[in-house]
């Protein structure tokens, strides 16, 4: 039993340094990924804000068009949607 304990202890001593190196490399890789993620998020933040503003502007203009055009335009869109569905079914 003492031989097994000694063998296990020796193996653990041999593995300790490579495992510490592996953990260190893993932490380094995760830090690099986090840094790149932060960079990408920073780069696209402005585009995301522009997209949001554009979507709001589009929705406002769409609502305004529907309000001004009344039921006539909504009927056109309904007919257009039905014709697209019919074309897909063919």
Buried (B, 14 or more C-beta within 10 A) or exposed (E): EEEEEEEEEEEEEEEEEEEEEEEEEEEEEEEEEEEEEEEEEEEEEEEEEEEEEEEEEEEEEEEEEEEEEEEEEEEEEEEEEEEEEEEEEE
